[in-house]
Structures are given as structure tokens and as C-alpha cells.
Amino acid sequence: MTEQEIIQLTNQVFEESFEIEKELLKPETNIFEDLGLDSLDVVDLVVALQEKFGVKIRNDERIKTIRSLGDIYNFIFKLKEEHK
């Protein structure tokens, strides 16, 4: 899976699950401050990303450092690389 595919699929999750406009989905966008997600939204986000990418996220400590869309893209990319 390429980095571009990860970006597209991640953005699709935000568009479909949270009805966020495509123009707002940039690597530097903060998911809390810019998109207004809260802790309950993050639970939904984790579930949606796990389903979309077929990975386990919930117990991964690295998830706590995620603040931006770019962080999510990199996190998913690393997970996919680790589970090849």
C-alpha cells in the first residue's frame, strides 16, 4: 500500500465518518483544534481506521502522540510496514 493510498483512505474515513470537507484534510491539520474531534470521536476514528486498514491500533502506545492528519498518515504507514 502506497503512502498516497493511505492518505486517500484516511481522508475518506474523515469525510464519511465525521462529514469533514475535503479541503480541510491536509497533513498539518490538527484533528482536535482544527477539526473539532473530541475523545469520543477518537474512539470512533480508531475503529474506522482499524476496519479500513485491517490493523490493530487500540493498544498501540504511539496513538497517544497523534495530533495531526500527517501523524495519522505516518502512523498507519508504519503499521502497514511492520505487518507486511
PyMOL Python script that loads the backbone (N, CA, C, O; Angstrom):
from pymol import cmd

cmd.read_pdbstr("""\
ATOM      1  N   MET A   1       0.844  -1.171   0.000  1.00  0.00           N
ATOM      2  CA  MET A   1       0.000   0.000   0.000  1.00  0.00           C
ATOM      3  C   MET A   1       0.893   1.239   0.000  1.00  0.00           C
ATOM      4  O   MET A   1       1.798   1.363   0.825  1.00  0.00           O
ATOM      5  N   THR A   2       0.632   2.138  -0.920  1.00  0.00           N
ATOM      6  CA  THR A   2       1.464   3.334  -1.027  1.00  0.00           C
ATOM      7  C   THR A   2       1.038   4.392  -0.015  1.00  0.00           C
ATOM      8  O   THR A   2      -0.052   4.333   0.553  1.00  0.00           O
ATOM      9  N   GLU A   3       1.914   5.345   0.189  1.00  0.00           N
ATOM     10  CA  GLU A   3       1.609   6.456   1.099  1.00  0.00           C
ATOM     11  C   GLU A   3       0.395   7.242   0.596  1.00  0.00           C
ATOM     12  O   GLU A   3      -0.439   7.681   1.387  1.00  0.00           O
ATOM     13  N   GLN A   4       0.305   7.414  -0.717  1.00  0.00           N
ATOM     14  CA  GLN A   4      -0.830   8.142  -1.298  1.00  0.00           C
ATOM     15  C   GLN A   4      -2.140   7.400  -1.057  1.00  0.00           C
ATOM     16  O   GLN A   4      -3.165   8.028  -0.791  1.00  0.00           O
ATOM     17  N   GLU A   5      -2.120   6.094  -1.147  1.00  0.00           N
ATOM     18  CA  GLU A   5      -3.326   5.301  -0.870  1.00  0.00           C
ATOM     19  C   GLU A   5      -3.750   5.433   0.595  1.00  0.00           C
ATOM     20  O   GLU A   5      -4.938   5.521   0.905  1.00  0.00           O
ATOM     21  N   ILE A   6      -2.771   5.446   1.476  1.00  0.00           N
ATOM     22  CA  ILE A   6      -3.058   5.622   2.906  1.00  0.00           C
ATOM     23  C   ILE A   6      -3.694   6.983   3.151  1.00  0.00           C
ATOM     24  O   ILE A   6      -4.666   7.085   3.899  1.00  0.00           O
ATOM     25  N   ILE A   7      -3.159   8.024   2.531  1.00  0.00           N
ATOM     26  CA  ILE A   7      -3.716   9.370   2.673  1.00  0.00           C
ATOM     27  C   ILE A   7      -5.156   9.398   2.165  1.00  0.00           C
ATOM     28  O   ILE A   7      -6.042   9.926   2.837  1.00  0.00           O
ATOM     29  N   GLN A   8      -5.388   8.835   0.993  1.00  0.00           N
ATOM     30  CA  GLN A   8      -6.730   8.831   0.410  1.00  0.00           C
ATOM     31  C   GLN A   8      -7.734   8.093   1.286  1.00  0.00           C
ATOM     32  O   GLN A   8      -8.835   8.591   1.523  1.00  0.00           O
ATOM     33  N   LEU A   9      -7.364   6.919   1.766  1.00  0.00           N
ATOM     34  CA  LEU A   9      -8.270   6.121   2.587  1.00  0.00           C
ATOM     35  C   LEU A   9      -8.525   6.770   3.953  1.00  0.00           C
ATOM     36  O   LEU A   9      -9.642   6.733   4.469  1.00  0.00           O
ATOM     37  N   THR A  10      -7.479   7.361   4.525  1.00  0.00           N
ATOM     38  CA  THR A  10      -7.642   8.053   5.807  1.00  0.00           C
ATOM     39  C   THR A  10      -8.569   9.246   5.643  1.00  0.00           C
ATOM     40  O   THR A  10      -9.471   9.454   6.454  1.00  0.00           O
ATOM     41  N   ASN A  11      -8.350  10.025   4.598  1.00  0.00           N
ATOM     42  CA  ASN A  11      -9.218  11.174   4.342  1.00  0.00           C
ATOM     43  C   ASN A  11     -10.657  10.728   4.116  1.00  0.00           C
ATOM     44  O   ASN A  11     -11.597  11.404   4.535  1.00  0.00           O
ATOM     45  N   GLN A  12     -10.823   9.599   3.460  1.00  0.00           N
ATOM     46  CA  GLN A  12     -12.157   9.052   3.216  1.00  0.00           C
ATOM     47  C   GLN A  12     -12.868   8.757   4.536  1.00  0.00           C
ATOM     48  O   GLN A  12     -14.069   8.998   4.661  1.00  0.00           O
ATOM     49  N   VAL A  13     -12.135   8.238   5.519  1.00  0.00           N
ATOM     50  CA  VAL A  13     -12.705   7.980   6.845  1.00  0.00           C
ATOM     51  C   VAL A  13     -13.212   9.282   7.463  1.00  0.00           C
ATOM     52  O   VAL A  13     -14.311   9.321   8.018  1.00  0.00           O
ATOM     53  N   PHE A  14     -12.417  10.344   7.369  1.00  0.00           N
ATOM     54  CA  PHE A  14     -12.828  11.628   7.940  1.00  0.00           C
ATOM     55  C   PHE A  14     -14.043  12.204   7.208  1.00  0.00           C
ATOM     56  O   PHE A  14     -14.939  12.773   7.832  1.00  0.00           O
ATOM     57  N   GLU A  15     -14.067  12.055   5.898  1.00  0.00           N
ATOM     58  CA  GLU A  15     -15.195  12.565   5.119  1.00  0.00           C
ATOM     59  C   GLU A  15     -16.473  11.793   5.439  1.00  0.00           C
ATOM     60  O   GLU A  15     -17.527  12.394   5.646  1.00  0.00           O
ATOM     61  N   GLU A  16     -16.382  10.480   5.478  1.00  0.00           N
ATOM     62  CA  GLU A  16     -17.565   9.639   5.671  1.00  0.00           C
ATOM     63  C   GLU A  16     -18.023   9.571   7.129  1.00  0.00           C
ATOM     64  O   GLU A  16     -19.221   9.648   7.402  1.00  0.00           O
ATOM     65  N   SER A  17     -17.097   9.430   8.055  1.00  0.00           N
ATOM     66  CA  SER A  17     -17.461   9.237   9.455  1.00  0.00           C
ATOM     67  C   SER A  17     -17.760  10.539  10.196  1.00  0.00           C
ATOM     68  O   SER A  17     -18.575  10.564  11.118  1.00  0.00           O
ATOM     69  N   PHE A  18     -17.093  11.620   9.784  1.00  0.00           N
ATOM     70  CA  PHE A  18     -17.224  12.875  10.523  1.00  0.00           C
ATOM     71  C   PHE A  18     -17.735  14.033   9.663  1.00  0.00           C
ATOM     72  O   PHE A  18     -17.843  15.167  10.130  1.00  0.00           O
ATOM     73  N   GLU A  19     -18.048  13.728   8.394  1.00  0.00           N
ATOM     74  CA  GLU A  19     -18.569  14.723   7.454  1.00  0.00           C
ATOM     75  C   GLU A  19     -17.677  15.965   7.376  1.00  0.00           C
ATOM     76  O   GLU A  19     -18.158  17.098   7.406  1.00  0.00           O
ATOM     77  N   ILE A  20     -16.382  15.729   7.276  1.00  0.00           N
ATOM     78  CA  ILE A  20     -15.410  16.813   7.178  1.00  0.00           C
ATOM     79  C   ILE A  20     -15.114  17.074   5.708  1.00  0.00           C
ATOM     80  O   ILE A  20     -14.912  16.148   4.924  1.00  0.00           O
ATOM     81  N   GLU A  21     -15.093  18.350   5.354  1.00  0.00           N
ATOM     82  CA  GLU A  21     -14.873  18.735   3.965  1.00  0.00           C
ATOM     83  C   GLU A  21     -13.447  18.409   3.532  1.00  0.00           C
ATOM     84  O   GLU A  21     -12.487  18.570   4.286  1.00  0.00           O
ATOM     85  N   LYS A  22     -13.349  17.944   2.289  1.00  0.00           N
ATOM     86  CA  LYS A  22     -12.074  17.507   1.718  1.00  0.00           C
ATOM     87  C   LYS A  22     -10.979  18.582   1.805  1.00  0.00           C
ATOM     88  O   LYS A  22      -9.807  18.268   2.013  1.00  0.00           O
ATOM     89  N   GLU A  23     -11.378  19.855   1.643  1.00  0.00           N
ATOM     90  CA  GLU A  23     -10.389  20.951   1.652  1.00  0.00           C
ATOM     91  C   GLU A  23      -9.679  21.089   3.000  1.00  0.00           C
ATOM     92  O   GLU A  23      -8.565  21.608   3.058  1.00  0.00           O
ATOM     93  N   LEU A  24     -10.302  20.638   4.068  1.00  0.00           N
ATOM     94  CA  LEU A  24      -9.713  20.745   5.402  1.00  0.00           C
ATOM     95  C   LEU A  24      -8.720  19.635   5.700  1.00  0.00           C
ATOM     96  O   LEU A  24      -7.974  19.713   6.676  1.00  0.00           O
ATOM     97  N   LEU A  25      -8.706  18.608   4.870  1.00  0.00           N
ATOM     98  CA  LEU A  25      -7.894  17.420   5.140  1.00  0.00           C
ATOM     99  C   LEU A  25      -6.492  17.562   4.551  1.00  0.00           C
ATOM    100  O   LEU A  25      -6.212  17.127   3.434  1.00  0.00           O
ATOM    101  N   LYS A  26      -5.624  18.185   5.346  1.00  0.00           N
ATOM    102  CA  LYS A  26      -4.225  18.404   4.967  1.00  0.00           C
ATOM    103  C   LYS A  26      -3.338  17.823   6.054  1.00  0.00           C
ATOM    104  O   LYS A  26      -3.765  17.721   7.204  1.00  0.00           O
ATOM    105  N   PRO A  27      -2.116  17.441   5.718  1.00  0.00           N
ATOM    106  CA  PRO A  27      -1.239  16.818   6.717  1.00  0.00           C
ATOM    107  C   PRO A  27      -1.057  17.656   7.986  1.00  0.00           C
ATOM    108  O   PRO A  27      -0.929  17.097   9.075  1.00  0.00           O
ATOM    109  N   GLU A  28      -1.043  18.971   7.863  1.00  0.00           N
ATOM    110  CA  GLU A  28      -0.804  19.828   9.023  1.00  0.00           C
ATOM    111  C   GLU A  28      -2.057  20.104   9.859  1.00  0.00           C
ATOM    112  O   GLU A  28      -1.972  20.745  10.906  1.00  0.00           O
ATOM    113  N   THR A  29      -3.213  19.628   9.405  1.00  0.00           N
ATOM    114  CA  THR A  29      -4.465  19.872  10.112  1.00  0.00           C
ATOM    115  C   THR A  29      -4.490  19.133  11.450  1.00  0.00           C
ATOM    116  O   THR A  29      -4.288  17.920  11.505  1.00  0.00           O
ATOM    117  N   ASN A  30      -4.742  19.887  12.536  1.00  0.00           N
ATOM    118  CA  ASN A  30      -4.841  19.305  13.867  1.00  0.00           C
ATOM    119  C   ASN A  30      -6.236  18.699  14.029  1.00  0.00           C
ATOM    120  O   ASN A  30      -7.240  19.377  13.815  1.00  0.00           O
ATOM    121  N   ILE A  31      -6.294  17.432  14.405  1.00  0.00           N
ATOM    122  CA  ILE A  31      -7.587  16.750  14.458  1.00  0.00           C
ATOM    123  C   ILE A  31      -8.454  17.242  15.614  1.00  0.00           C
ATOM    124  O   ILE A  31      -9.675  17.088  15.572  1.00  0.00           O
ATOM    125  N   PHE A  32      -7.856  17.820  16.625  1.00  0.00           N
ATOM    126  CA  PHE A  32      -8.633  18.320  17.765  1.00  0.00           C
ATOM    127  C   PHE A  32      -9.001  19.794  17.574  1.00  0.00           C
ATOM    128  O   PHE A  32     -10.175  20.161  17.635  1.00  0.00           O
ATOM    129  N   GLU A  33      -7.998  20.625  17.346  1.00  0.00           N
ATOM    130  CA  GLU A  33      -8.233  22.066  17.241  1.00  0.00           C
ATOM    131  C   GLU A  33      -8.899  22.461  15.924  1.00  0.00           C
ATOM    132  O   GLU A  33      -9.841  23.253  15.920  1.00  0.00           O
ATOM    133  N   ASP A  34      -8.419  21.919  14.818  1.00  0.00           N
ATOM    134  CA  ASP A  34      -8.933  22.331  13.508  1.00  0.00           C
ATOM    135  C   ASP A  34     -10.211  21.594  13.107  1.00  0.00           C
ATOM    136  O   ASP A  34     -11.098  22.182  12.489  1.00  0.00           O
ATOM    137  N   LEU A  35     -10.307  20.311  13.456  1.00  0.00           N
ATOM    138  CA  LEU A  35     -11.459  19.513  13.038  1.00  0.00           C
ATOM    139  C   LEU A  35     -12.491  19.338  14.149  1.00  0.00           C
ATOM    140  O   LEU A  35     -13.607  18.882  13.900  1.00  0.00           O
ATOM    141  N   GLY A  36     -12.115  19.701  15.376  1.00  0.00           N
ATOM    142  CA  GLY A  36     -13.058  19.662  16.482  1.00  0.00           C
ATOM    143  C   GLY A  36     -13.386  18.278  17.014  1.00  0.00           C
ATOM    144  O   GLY A  36     -14.423  18.099  17.653  1.00  0.00           O
ATOM    145  N   LEU A  37     -12.527  17.292  16.767  1.00  0.00           N
ATOM    146  CA  LEU A  37     -12.781  15.964  17.307  1.00  0.00           C
ATOM    147  C   LEU A  37     -12.548  15.967  18.810  1.00  0.00           C
ATOM    148  O   LEU A  37     -11.682  16.684  19.313  1.00  0.00           O
ATOM    149  N   ASP A  38     -13.327  15.159  19.524  1.00  0.00           N
ATOM    150  CA  ASP A  38     -13.132  15.011  20.961  1.00  0.00           C
ATOM    151  C   ASP A  38     -12.766  13.553  21.265  1.00  0.00           C
ATOM    152  O   ASP A  38     -12.577  12.749  20.353  1.00  0.00           O
ATOM    153  N   SER A  39     -12.671  13.228  22.541  1.00  0.00           N
ATOM    154  CA  SER A  39     -12.213  11.885  22.917  1.00  0.00           C
ATOM    155  C   SER A  39     -13.159  10.787  22.436  1.00  0.00           C
ATOM    156  O   SER A  39     -12.705   9.695  22.096  1.00  0.00           O
ATOM    157  N   LEU A  40     -14.459  11.056  22.403  1.00  0.00           N
ATOM    158  CA  LEU A  40     -15.396  10.060  21.885  1.00  0.00           C
ATOM    159  C   LEU A  40     -15.229   9.869  20.381  1.00  0.00           C
ATOM    160  O   LEU A  40     -15.325   8.751  19.875  1.00  0.00           O
ATOM    161  N   ASP A  41     -14.977  10.972  19.671  1.00  0.00           N
ATOM    162  CA  ASP A  41     -14.732  10.884  18.237  1.00  0.00           C
ATOM    163  C   ASP A  41     -13.487  10.052  17.945  1.00  0.00           C
ATOM    164  O   ASP A  41     -13.441   9.310  16.964  1.00  0.00           O
ATOM    165  N   VAL A  42     -12.481  10.182  18.802  1.00  0.00           N
ATOM    166  CA  VAL A  42     -11.237   9.441  18.597  1.00  0.00           C
ATOM    167  C   VAL A  42     -11.484   7.936  18.678  1.00  0.00           C
ATOM    168  O   VAL A  42     -10.876   7.165  17.935  1.00  0.00           O
ATOM    169  N   VAL A  43     -12.366   7.522  19.570  1.00  0.00           N
ATOM    170  CA  VAL A  43     -12.713   6.094  19.656  1.00  0.00           C
ATOM    171  C   VAL A  43     -13.327   5.639  18.328  1.00  0.00           C
ATOM    172  O   VAL A  43     -12.955   4.595  17.792  1.00  0.00           O
ATOM    173  N   ASP A  44     -14.264   6.425  17.806  1.00  0.00           N
ATOM    174  CA  ASP A  44     -14.871   6.105  16.510  1.00  0.00           C
ATOM    175  C   ASP A  44     -13.832   6.103  15.397  1.00  0.00           C
ATOM    176  O   ASP A  44     -13.874   5.262  14.499  1.00  0.00           O
ATOM    177  N   LEU A  45     -12.903   7.049  15.462  1.00  0.00           N
ATOM    178  CA  LEU A  45     -11.845   7.148  14.456  1.00  0.00           C
ATOM    179  C   LEU A  45     -10.975   5.894  14.471  1.00  0.00           C
ATOM    180  O   LEU A  45     -10.675   5.329  13.420  1.00  0.00           O
ATOM    181  N   VAL A  46     -10.574   5.465  15.656  1.00  0.00           N
ATOM    182  CA  VAL A  46      -9.728   4.271  15.781  1.00  0.00           C
ATOM    183  C   VAL A  46     -10.437   3.053  15.186  1.00  0.00           C
ATOM    184  O   VAL A  46      -9.835   2.280  14.440  1.00  0.00           O
ATOM    185  N   VAL A  47     -11.715   2.889  15.519  1.00  0.00           N
ATOM    186  CA  VAL A  47     -12.489   1.755  14.992  1.00  0.00           C
ATOM    187  C   VAL A  47     -12.556   1.820  13.465  1.00  0.00           C
ATOM    188  O   VAL A  47     -12.346   0.818  12.782  1.00  0.00           O
ATOM    189  N   ALA A  48     -12.851   3.017  12.938  1.00  0.00           N
ATOM    190  CA  ALA A  48     -12.963   3.178  11.483  1.00  0.00           C
ATOM    191  C   ALA A  48     -11.639   2.907  10.784  1.00  0.00           C
ATOM    192  O   ALA A  48     -11.615   2.266   9.734  1.00  0.00           O
ATOM    193  N   LEU A  49     -10.542   3.387  11.351  1.00  0.00           N
ATOM    194  CA  LEU A  49      -9.223   3.162  10.746  1.00  0.00           C
ATOM    195  C   LEU A  49      -8.834   1.685  10.812  1.00  0.00           C
ATOM    196  O   LEU A  49      -8.256   1.154   9.864  1.00  0.00           O
ATOM    197  N   GLN A  50      -9.146   1.025  11.921  1.00  0.00           N
ATOM    198  CA  GLN A  50      -8.853  -0.413  12.038  1.00  0.00           C
ATOM    199  C   GLN A  50      -9.591  -1.195  10.965  1.00  0.00           C
ATOM    200  O   GLN A  50      -9.025  -2.095  10.346  1.00  0.00           O
ATOM    201  N   GLU A  51     -10.857  -0.851  10.744  1.00  0.00           N
ATOM    202  CA  GLU A  51     -11.649  -1.535   9.719  1.00  0.00           C
ATOM    203  C   GLU A  51     -11.126  -1.236   8.321  1.00  0.00           C
ATOM    204  O   GLU A  51     -11.020  -2.135   7.487  1.00  0.00           O
ATOM    205  N   LYS A  52     -10.801   0.021   8.067  1.00  0.00           N
ATOM    206  CA  LYS A  52     -10.369   0.443   6.733  1.00  0.00           C
ATOM    207  C   LYS A  52      -9.033  -0.200   6.348  1.00  0.00           C
ATOM    208  O   LYS A  52      -8.836  -0.597   5.199  1.00  0.00           O
ATOM    209  N   PHE A  53      -8.118  -0.297   7.319  1.00  0.00           N
ATOM    210  CA  PHE A  53      -6.765  -0.763   7.003  1.00  0.00           C
ATOM    211  C   PHE A  53      -6.467  -2.184   7.485  1.00  0.00           C
ATOM    212  O   PHE A  53      -5.417  -2.732   7.151  1.00  0.00           O
ATOM    213  N   GLY A  54      -7.359  -2.785   8.257  1.00  0.00           N
ATOM    214  CA  GLY A  54      -7.121  -4.131   8.750  1.00  0.00           C
ATOM    215  C   GLY A  54      -5.951  -4.230   9.699  1.00  0.00           C
ATOM    216  O   GLY A  54      -5.182  -5.191   9.657  1.00  0.00           O
ATOM    217  N   VAL A  55      -5.816  -3.215  10.570  1.00  0.00           N
ATOM    218  CA  VAL A  55      -4.723  -3.195  11.546  1.00  0.00           C
ATOM    219  C   VAL A  55      -5.303  -3.045  12.946  1.00  0.00           C
ATOM    220  O   VAL A  55      -6.452  -2.640  13.118  1.00  0.00           O
ATOM    221  N   LYS A  56      -4.486  -3.380  13.943  1.00  0.00           N
ATOM    222  CA  LYS A  56      -4.855  -3.172  15.343  1.00  0.00           C
ATOM    223  C   LYS A  56      -4.190  -1.884  15.820  1.00  0.00           C
ATOM    224  O   LYS A  56      -2.978  -1.712  15.694  1.00  0.00           O
ATOM    225  N   ILE A  57      -4.997  -0.989  16.366  1.00  0.00           N
ATOM    226  CA  ILE A  57      -4.477   0.310  16.790  1.00  0.00           C
ATOM    227  C   ILE A  57      -4.654   0.515  18.285  1.00  0.00           C
ATOM    228  O   ILE A  57      -3.774   1.071  18.942  1.00  0.00           O
ATOM    229  N   ARG A  58      -5.753   0.084  18.817  1.00  0.00           N
ATOM    230  CA  ARG A  58      -6.192   0.456  20.164  1.00  0.00           C
ATOM    231  C   ARG A  58      -5.106   0.389  21.236  1.00  0.00           C
ATOM    232  O   ARG A  58      -4.988   1.318  22.036  1.00  0.00           O
ATOM    233  N   ASN A  59      -4.323  -0.664  21.277  1.00  0.00           N
ATOM    234  CA  ASN A  59      -3.338  -0.839  22.347  1.00  0.00           C
ATOM    235  C   ASN A  59      -1.945  -0.322  21.996  1.00  0.00           C
ATOM    236  O   ASN A  59      -0.996  -0.547  22.747  1.00  0.00           O
ATOM    237  N   ASP A  60      -1.817   0.352  20.889  1.00  0.00           N
ATOM    238  CA  ASP A  60      -0.519   0.869  20.460  1.00  0.00           C
ATOM    239  C   ASP A  60      -0.262   2.212  21.152  1.00  0.00           C
ATOM    240  O   ASP A  60      -1.031   3.160  20.992  1.00  0.00           O
ATOM    241  N   GLU A  61       0.812   2.280  21.910  1.00  0.00           N
ATOM    242  CA  GLU A  61       1.140   3.497  22.664  1.00  0.00           C
ATOM    243  C   GLU A  61       1.387   4.708  21.769  1.00  0.00           C
ATOM    244  O   GLU A  61       1.189   5.846  22.195  1.00  0.00           O
ATOM    245  N   ARG A  62       1.816   4.469  20.539  1.00  0.00           N
ATOM    246  CA  ARG A  62       2.114   5.583  19.631  1.00  0.00           C
ATOM    247  C   ARG A  62       0.884   6.420  19.305  1.00  0.00           C
ATOM    248  O   ARG A  62       1.011   7.576  18.900  1.00  0.00           O
ATOM    249  N   ILE A  63      -0.296   5.851  19.475  1.00  0.00           N
ATOM    250  CA  ILE A  63      -1.531   6.566  19.162  1.00  0.00           C
ATOM    251  C   ILE A  63      -1.675   7.819  20.029  1.00  0.00           C
ATOM    252  O   ILE A  63      -2.307   8.791  19.616  1.00  0.00           O
ATOM    253  N   LYS A  64      -1.095   7.796  21.217  1.00  0.00           N
ATOM    254  CA  LYS A  64      -1.206   8.932  22.147  1.00  0.00           C
ATOM    255  C   LYS A  64      -0.473  10.174  21.662  1.00  0.00           C
ATOM    256  O   LYS A  64      -0.748  11.275  22.138  1.00  0.00           O
ATOM    257  N   THR A  65       0.447  10.017  20.731  1.00  0.00           N
ATOM    258  CA  THR A  65       1.222  11.165  20.246  1.00  0.00           C
ATOM    259  C   THR A  65       0.606  11.813  19.011  1.00  0.00           C
ATOM    260  O   THR A  65       1.107  12.827  18.526  1.00  0.00           O
ATOM    261  N   ILE A  66      -0.465  11.239  18.508  1.00  0.00           N
ATOM    262  CA  ILE A  66      -1.072  11.744  17.271  1.00  0.00           C
ATOM    263  C   ILE A  66      -1.855  13.015  17.536  1.00  0.00           C
ATOM    264  O   ILE A  66      -2.703  13.070  18.427  1.00  0.00           O
ATOM    265  N   ARG A  67      -1.553  14.040  16.739  1.00  0.00           N
ATOM    266  CA  ARG A  67      -2.252  15.318  16.839  1.00  0.00           C
ATOM    267  C   ARG A  67      -2.761  15.802  15.487  1.00  0.00           C
ATOM    268  O   ARG A  67      -3.778  16.491  15.414  1.00  0.00           O
ATOM    269  N   SER A  68      -2.061  15.447  14.423  1.00  0.00           N
ATOM    270  CA  SER A  68      -2.414  15.968  13.097  1.00  0.00           C
ATOM    271  C   SER A  68      -2.746  14.826  12.137  1.00  0.00           C
ATOM    272  O   SER A  68      -2.485  13.657  12.422  1.00  0.00           O
ATOM    273  N   LEU A  69      -3.316  15.187  11.015  1.00  0.00           N
ATOM    274  CA  LEU A  69      -3.577  14.179   9.976  1.00  0.00           C
ATOM    275  C   LEU A  69      -2.268  13.559   9.500  1.00  0.00           C
ATOM    276  O   LEU A  69      -2.207  12.356   9.245  1.00  0.00           O
ATOM    277  N   GLY A  70      -1.228  14.368   9.379  1.00  0.00           N
ATOM    278  CA  GLY A  70       0.084  13.851   8.973  1.00  0.00           C
ATOM    279  C   GLY A  70       0.583  12.779   9.932  1.00  0.00           C
ATOM    280  O   GLY A  70       1.178  11.784   9.518  1.00  0.00           O
ATOM    281  N   ASP A  71       0.327  13.000  11.237  1.00  0.00           N
ATOM    282  CA  ASP A  71       0.697  11.984  12.238  1.00  0.00           C
ATOM    283  C   ASP A  71      -0.045  10.677  11.979  1.00  0.00           C
ATOM    284  O   ASP A  71       0.528   9.593  12.089  1.00  0.00           O
ATOM    285  N   ILE A  72      -1.334  10.793  11.632  1.00  0.00           N
ATOM    286  CA  ILE A  72      -2.131   9.588  11.357  1.00  0.00           C
ATOM    287  C   ILE A  72      -1.598   8.879  10.123  1.00  0.00           C
ATOM    288  O   ILE A  72      -1.425   7.660  10.134  1.00  0.00           O
ATOM    289  N   TYR A  73      -1.331   9.641   9.045  1.00  0.00           N
ATOM    290  CA  TYR A  73      -0.807   9.034   7.815  1.00  0.00           C
ATOM    291  C   TYR A  73       0.469   8.252   8.118  1.00  0.00           C
ATOM    292  O   TYR A  73       0.614   7.102   7.702  1.00  0.00           O
ATOM    293  N   ASN A  74       1.404   8.890   8.854  1.00  0.00           N
ATOM    294  CA  ASN A  74       2.688   8.248   9.166  1.00  0.00           C
ATOM    295  C   ASN A  74       2.502   7.025  10.054  1.00  0.00           C
ATOM    296  O   ASN A  74       3.154   6.000   9.853  1.00  0.00           O
ATOM    297  N   PHE A  75       1.616   7.134  11.033  1.00  0.00           N
ATOM    298  CA  PHE A  75       1.341   6.027  11.941  1.00  0.00           C
ATOM    299  C   PHE A  75       0.812   4.814  11.178  1.00  0.00           C
ATOM    300  O   PHE A  75       1.288   3.696  11.378  1.00  0.00           O
ATOM    301  N   ILE A  76      -0.168   5.035  10.307  1.00  0.00           N
ATOM    302  CA  ILE A  76      -0.749   3.927   9.522  1.00  0.00           C
ATOM    303  C   ILE A  76       0.304   3.339   8.589  1.00  0.00           C
ATOM    304  O   ILE A  76       0.400   2.120   8.446  1.00  0.00           O
ATOM    305  N   PHE A  77       1.093   4.204   7.955  1.00  0.00           N
ATOM    306  CA  PHE A  77       2.140   3.729   7.047  1.00  0.00           C
ATOM    307  C   PHE A  77       3.113   2.817   7.801  1.00  0.00           C
ATOM    308  O   PHE A  77       3.474   1.749   7.306  1.00  0.00           O
ATOM    309  N   LYS A  78       3.537   3.239   9.003  1.00  0.00           N
ATOM    310  CA  LYS A  78       4.461   2.430   9.796  1.00  0.00           C
ATOM    311  C   LYS A  78       3.821   1.101  10.215  1.00  0.00           C
ATOM    312  O   LYS A  78       4.465   0.052  10.176  1.00  0.00           O
ATOM    313  N   LEU A  79       2.552   1.159  10.614  1.00  0.00           N
ATOM    314  CA  LEU A  79       1.859  -0.074  10.983  1.00  0.00           C
ATOM    315  C   LEU A  79       1.808  -1.060   9.815  1.00  0.00           C
ATOM    316  O   LEU A  79       2.065  -2.252   9.983  1.00  0.00           O
ATOM    317  N   LYS A  80       1.475  -0.551   8.646  1.00  0.00           N
ATOM    318  CA  LYS A  80       1.396  -1.423   7.479  1.00  0.00           C
ATOM    319  C   LYS A  80       2.770  -1.998   7.129  1.00  0.00           C
ATOM    320  O   LYS A  80       2.875  -3.155   6.721  1.00  0.00           O
ATOM    321  N   GLU A  81       3.817  -1.195   7.288  1.00  0.00           N
ATOM    322  CA  GLU A  81       5.177  -1.671   7.018  1.00  0.00           C
ATOM    323  C   GLU A  81       5.563  -2.782   8.011  1.00  0.00           C
ATOM    324  O   GLU A  81       6.192  -3.770   7.631  1.00  0.00           O
ATOM    325  N   GLU A  82       5.184  -2.610   9.272  1.00  0.00           N
ATOM    326  CA  GLU A  82       5.529  -3.588  10.307  1.00  0.00           C
ATOM    327  C   GLU A  82       4.798  -4.914  10.097  1.00  0.00           C
ATOM    328  O   GLU A  82       5.293  -5.963  10.509  1.00  0.00           O
ATOM    329  N   HIS A  83       3.645  -4.878   9.470  1.00  0.00           N
ATOM    330  CA  HIS A  83       2.825  -6.082   9.327  1.00  0.00           C
ATOM    331  C   HIS A  83       2.805  -6.638   7.914  1.00  0.00           C
ATOM    332  O   HIS A  83       1.827  -7.252   7.488  1.00  0.00           O
ATOM    333  N   LYS A  84       3.886  -6.419   7.202  1.00  0.00           N
ATOM    334  CA  LYS A  84       3.980  -6.956   5.836  1.00  0.00           C
ATOM    335  C   LYS A  84       4.213  -8.447   5.888  1.00  0.00           C
ATOM    336  O   LYS A  84       4.322  -9.092   4.846  1.00  0.00           O
TER     337      LYS A  84
END
""", "prot")
cmd.dss("prot")
cmd.show_as("cartoon", "prot")
cmd.util.cbc("prot")
cmd.orient("prot")
